[in-house]
Amino acid sequence: MRHVLRWARRLVAATVSLCALLGAVRLIAPATAGPTAEPPGAERQLAFLRAELDRGAGDEAQALFPEGYFFLHVLYGLSWTEIGMRRPAGERATALHEARWALERLDGPSGRAPFSADLTPSYGIFYRGWSNWLRGGVLSLQEPSRRDPAELRRFTDDSAAIGAAFDASATPYLPAYPGQAWPVDSTVAIASLRLHDTLRPDRFTGTVDRWLTETRRRLDPRTGLLPHRVDAATGTPAEVARGTSQSMIQRFLVDIDPAFARDQYQRFRDQYVGTLLGLGPAVREYPDGMDGPADVDSGPLPLGVSLSATVVTLGAAQVHGDAPLAGALANHSEVAGLPVGTPWTKRYAFGLLPVGDAFLAWSKTARPWVEPTPSPPPPSVSPWWRLPLLSTLLLLAAAPWLPALVRHLRRRRPGRPPAPQSCQ
């Protein structure tokens, strides 16, 4: 029995050490590839997500939060679009097929179920904005002379409906649900109009310019950022800017107005990006110096940090050319996200929450669609940020063997010299 216990202890020690060393490797190895190359593991992540969607993960996500089904499908389609944009025109067939498949699900009853057809535009700005952005992405994957006429007509018509709704509104923030408006949703929709004017003749420059003017008049007074929630009738801020919506807003603003986006991104980074116990970068849900409650958008807030905002900020950093922060967040996710990979699939958190995988895949594949990648902002992450976490992992790898090492050294310590013999 003693022999069995000894080997069991060795097996546990070896497992702990191996996991810690694997974490150290993941902390150092490049986990993202910027806006031009394909990020490592992204296609395997999407293979896992497609299998989950086929078995009904969209309906399961819908039970967790109001847009679960929609987000899981739209992020899957957008991630494939981002990958397709990185490939030559002749190698985009798979990306185009999968993006179209996701768009078809959004157009169906399940995709529209949470939204009201009575809003302007119909089904609300959340549904119309994200759908239009993906539809424009599908067109972007096609060569201009070979774009599907029906898809082009639908994109044109939907863009016109969105533009007309903004032109007729007294506020720059249109409702996503009856009587409820979040600026992030309108930001996505305005970005889709900018995309329209890239793919089609310029039509919405005036609409976008007015939106920017009215948005600047309604910034959150505490942070100088777009607020999290507004009064649907007037657009006045009703809630302070929050990390979950800001991380998405920063992703899209760069394609609307790069100068305004740069100022907003630096404000966001200064007030929301910090570290979690000194072990790596993380994003707070509320601005520095302020606490607030968690909700369905933020998820749990350990020490004020939103895990969802942290993941999405990876993509925001990447589209802004902030490679140090994007790389740090990607490496952090490789350790904290507990990824499990096979030659065919890759999943995080053991695949228990596919929508989390969808947000991470979308973030790692981020790139601007309309504007070129801007010049990098001043770095905010120290090149030594890995040192505390790396030291912790290496100490954890060595810890199971320390008792045995101490016993070994004690056994090898020379004994005391014999006492001298007295002379008789």
N, C-alpha and C positions, 0 to 999 in steps of 0.2 A: 504493500500500500504506500509506503514511504517513497518507493521508486516511482510509482504512478503520480503521486502528488508533485514530486520534483519535476517530472517532465511536463505536467500540466502547468506548473508555474512558469517553466521555460517557454511553453507555447504561448501563454498569455503575454509574457514579457516581449516575445518576438513580435506578436501581433501589434502590441502598443507601439513598439519601436518602428515597425514597418509603416503603420498608419501615420505616425509623426513625421517620418522621413518623406513619405509620399506627400504629405501636406507641405513640407519644406520645398520639395521640387515644384509643386503646383504654385507656390508663392513666388518662385523665381522665373519659371518658364513663361514665355510670352503667351498671353491668353486672349489677346485681341490683335487685329491686323490693320487697324485704321480704316479710313473710308475707301480704300482702293482694292485691297486684297481680301480674300475670303477668310473670315476668322476661323481659327481651328475648332473643329467639332460642331460648327453651326449646322451643317447639313445632316449630321447624325442626330442632333437635337430635333430638327424638323421631321426626321423619320420617326422618332419617338412620338412627337406631337400628332403626326398624321394617324398613327396607329391608335392613339388615345381618342382622337376625334371620331374615328370610325367606330369605336366601341361605345361612344356616347359621352365623352368627357365634356362636351359643350353643355349638355343638359345638367350635368353634375355641377359645372361652374356656375350655371344660372341659379342654382339653389344656394350658392354662397353669396352672390351679390347681384344687383339688378342688371348689370350688363355683362354677366359672366359668359354667356353663350356668344354674344357679339364680340367681346374682346378676344376670346380664345381663337375665333375664326379670323378676325381682321388682322390680328398680330401674326398669325400663321401666314396669311396671304402677303402681308407687308414684308415679312422676313424673307420670303421667297423672292419678292420683287427686288429687295435690296441685293440679294445674292445675284439675281439675274442681271442687274445693272452693272455688276462687276465683271460680267462675262462678255465675250465677243457676241455679236448679234446672232451668229450661227449656232451658238451653244446655249440658247435661252429657252429651249422648248419645255424642259421640265419646270423651270421657274414660272413660265407663262401659264402652263397647264394648272399648276397648283394654286397660283394666285387667282386664276379664273374660278377654280373650284371653290375657293374660300368666298369669293364675291357672290357666287350663286347662292351660297348658304345665307349670306347676309340679306339677299333679296327675297328669301323665302319667309314663310310665316313665323318660324322660330326666331329668325333674325330681327323681325320687326315687332315681335310680341310685346316687349316692354314699353313701346313708344306709341304716342298718340298721333293718329292721322289728322287730327283737327288743328295741329300747330302750324305755324308758318315759319319756314317751309314744312311741308307735311312730314310727320314723324319726328320733328324736332331737329335742332342743329347738331346734336351729338350724332344721331344716326346719319343725317345727310352729309355732315362734314367728313366723318371717317370713311363712309362708303365712297364719297367722291374722291377722296385722296387715294384710296386703293384703286378705284376705277382709272384714275389718271396714271397710276403706276402701271397697271396692265397695259395701257396704251404706250407708256414710255418704253416698255420691253419690246414693242413692235417697231419695225422699220417704218418710217413715215409713209412710204409709198404702199405699204402692205397692211396698214391698220384696218381693222374690221370696221366697216361703215356703221353697223348697228351700235357697236361699242362707242364709236366716236360720236354718234348722234346722241346717245344716252348721256355721255359725259358732258356734251355741250348743253343739253337741256337741263340736266341737274345743276350744272354750274350757273346757268341763267336763273334758275329758281332760287338758288342760294344768294346770288348777287342781288336779285330783286328784293328778297327779304331784308337784307342788310340796308339797301337803299331806302326802303320804306320804314325802317325802324328808328325810333327816337333814341335808342341805346345801341352801343356796339356789341352788346352781349345778348344774343338771341336765346330763347328758352330751349332747354333740352327736354323738359317735362312741363306740364301746365303750371305756370306761376313760379318756375324754378330755373335759374340760369347760372352757369359756371363759365367764366371767361376762357378756360382751357378749351372748351368745346367750340367756341367761336374762333379761337386761334387756329385750330385744325381746319375749319371750314375756309377761313381766309387764305390759309396756305394752299388749299386746293384751288382757289381762284387764281393765285399766282402761278400754280402749275398749269392751269388752263391756258394762261397767256403765254406760257412757254411752248405748249404743244399746238396751240391754235392762234389765230390772229388776236392781237391785244384787244381786250374788251373790258377788263375790270380794274384798270389802273385807278380810275377815280374812286371806285368803291373801296379799294384797298387803302388809298390815301386818306379817305374820310375815316375809315375804321382806325387807322393809326392815330389820327388827330384826336378822335373822340376817346380812344383808349388812354392816351397820355393825360387826358383830363380826368380820368377816373382811376388812377393808380391808388394802391393801398397806401395811406399816408404814413404808416409805420415803417414800411420797408422800401417804398418807391417801386414796387413790383405790381404786376397784375394781381388783383385780389383772388382769393380762392372761390368765393361765392359773392353774388351781387343781388341787389333788388332787381327783380325781373322787369319792372316797369320803368325804372330810371337808369339802371346800370351803376348806381352808386355802390361802393363797397359795403358788403354786409358781413364779411369775415376776412381776417388777416390772410395774407399770402401764406400758403402752406406747401410743404415739400412735395407732397404727392402730385399736386397739380402743376407746381412750378417746374418739376423735372420734365414734364411733358411740354409745357409751354416753351421752355428753352430749346427743346428739340425742334419745334416748328418755327419759332420766330426768326431763325437764321435764314429761312427761305422766304420770309415776308419783307424784312427790312434789316439787312446785316448790321447797320450802325446802331439802330435801336436794340437789336438783339445782343450786341456786344456789351452795351451798358447794362442791360437787364441780366445777362449771364454773370457778369462780374458782381453785381449786387447780390444775386442769388448765391453765388459761390461764397462770397464774404460772410453772409448771414446764416447760411444753412449747412454748409459743408464743414464737418469737423472730424474728430476721431472718436472711436468707441473704445474707451479704456486704454487709449494710447496704442491700440493694436491694429490700426488701419483706418482708412477714410470711411466715413459714413455720413448720411444726410439726415438732419433733424426734420421733424414734421413742422415744427414751429420755429420762428427766428430765434437766433441766439439771445438768451436772456428771458425767453417766454416759454411757459408750459401750457399745455392744453390737452383735451381729452382725445383718446383714440376713437376711431369709428371704422365703418366698413371700408372706406377709401384707404386709410392709413394702415389698417391692421394693428396688431400690438405695437406699443412704443417703448421698448426696453431702453431706459435712460434717455428717452425722448427721441430715439432714432427710428425712422420709418424704413423697414427693409425694402418695401416696394419702391419708395422714392430713391433709395440708394441704388437699386438695380437700374431704374430708368435714367438716373443721372449719368450712368455710364454712357448711354447713347447721346445724351445732351452734350457731355464733354467731348465726345468723338466728333459730332457735327461742328463743334466750335473749334476744332483743331487742338483741343486741350489734351494732348497725348499723355502727359504725366498722370493726370487725374483719371482718364479713361483706363489707362493701363493698371493703375493702382486698384481701381474698383473691380476691374476684371479679375486680377489676381486674387483679390480678397474674396470674390465670389467662388473662385476655384477651391478655396480652403473652407470658407464658411458654408458654401452651398452643398457640400458633401456629394460631388458628382459621382455617378456610377456609369461607366462606359463599357461598351462592347464594340466589336468591329463594325456594327451596323447602327447602333443607337447610342445616345448619351442623354442622361436625365439628371436633374438635380433634386436634392432632398429625397432621394430614392424614388422619384417620380410620383410622390404623394399629392402634389399640387401642380398639375400640368399648366395652369394659367401662369404660375411663376416661371416655368420654363419658357413659356411664350414671351413674356416680358423680357426675359434675359436674352433670348435669341434675337428679338427685335432690337434690343439695345446693342448687342455686339455687332450687328450688321448695319448700324446706323451710318448714314451718309446724307449730305444735302442733296436734294433733288432738283432745285431750281438754281441756287447760287453756288459758286465754287466754295470749297472749304476755306473759311477765313484764316487769316494769319493767327498763329497761336497767341493766346493771352499770356501774361506773365505767369509762370508756374506757381502753383499754390501747394504742391506736394513735395516734401523733402525727398531727395534721392535715397535717404536713409530710412524711409518710413517702414521698410520691411524688417529692420533690425530687431525691434522688440518682439514681434511675432515670430520671427525666425529663431531668435534666442529661446523663446518659450518652447517652440516645437523641438529644437535640438535637445533642450533640457528634458523634455518629455520623452524623447527617444532614448536618452541615456538613463533616466531615472530607474526603470525596472531592473537594470543590471548593477546599480550601485551597491545594494546589499551584498551581492555575490562577490563584487570586486573588493569590498572591505574585508569580507571573510578570507578571501584569497591572500590579501596583503598581510593580514594578521598571521595566517599560517606560515607565510614565508619570512616573517620578521625573525631575525636571529635571536636566540635566547640569551639570557644573561650569562656572562662568563662564570665558570665555577669559582666558588669561594677559595681563597688561598689556604694551603695546608700549613698548619703550625709545625714548627720544628721541635722535635723531642730531643 
